[in-house]
């Protein structure tokens, strides 16, 4: 490389459904990318209004979650945060005016505009299952796929995921031990995330787990639900070695 040569690091744009999804699925990758000199862009689709939260957060949950998202973005080194401000559709998609029920073309057009304005080289969405199947996550998958199709060679598309097999196994074991809700069907996770054989990229984020944990803890409203067990709370409070073993790698599928 010649002295003085202008080198532009790729810009990575991550599309997430709700405030806190970035902490759970891609926080380590985002922190690592920022530390290595990449521009990191975060696009959050919904306001998170239907998120389960403790009673002391519910009076103005959207405002709480907006502040939490900004704090998480700062922790992870996000340079540009875009909130599309669609309504959260709820866990089953019951909120009919929510994001999951909006036209995919219109959502994709907004993602395209942001991606072009930010000059992003990499676009990151969700796998076809929408992770664990939340309707808003499935909609992110659809809209990001459509956006990438419109952008063509301008971007490389990756989809954030987890290996299906160990997740399904852990869920079955939890159900046998009766530590899941009575109406929970572990068979649903037989279709969740992505089979291990289809995962193309594994990102080592062990050096950035402090940022990942801090990002999770920034979303305080989603770690409290008046006595109910919340995934975010459980994960963010794991002992260091367990946290590293479970969350030290983040997984992606390259889409061609």
C-alpha positions, 0 to 999 in steps of 0.5 A: 500500500502506497503511503497516503493512499486513501483506503475506505473500510466497508460500511456494514448496515444491520437491520433489526426488528426491535430495540434489543435485537441488536444486543442479542444477535449481532452485538459482538460483530458490530462492536468488533467491526467498529473497533476494526475501523468499519462504519456500523449502521443500525436500522431498527424497524419497530418501536418495541411497544409490544415488548413484555416489560415490568410495570414501572416501564409500561407507562411510556415504554416506547420512550424508554426503549428509544433511550435504551436503543441509543445507549446500546448503539453508543456502546457498540460503536454505531455511527448512524442509527435509523429508526423506521418507527413501525408499530411492534406487531407483538409476539404472535402478530396480533397487532394488525397495524404492526410492522409484520402487516405492512407492504414489504415493497414499502419497507424495502424501499426505505432500507434501500434509501438508507443503504444508499445514503450510508454507502453501505457495502454489507447489509445484514438481515435475518434468516428465513425462519426469522430466528425463532419465528417472531412475525416482525423478524420474518418481515425483516427477512423478507424486506431485507432480501427485497432490498438487497435484490434492488441494490444488486451488486452494491451490497453483499447480503448476510443473514444473522442466525444461530445453529438450529440443532443445539438450540432445539436440543436445549429447548427440548431439555428445558421442556422435559425439566418443566422450566418452560411455560405450560403452553410452550411447544418445543417442536416449534424450535425444530424449525427455528434458526438455520441448520448448522450445515447451512451456516457460512460465517462464524464470527469470533466475538470473544474479545468484545463480550464486555460490549455485548453484555453492556449492550444487553444490560442497556435494554433494562425494560426487557430484562424485567417483567414483574416476576416473569423470566426474560431471556435477556436478563438470564443471558446478561447475568451469566457467569463470564466463562458460560457467557463466553461459551454460549455467546462468543461466536455469532453466526451468519449465512451469506446470501448469493 
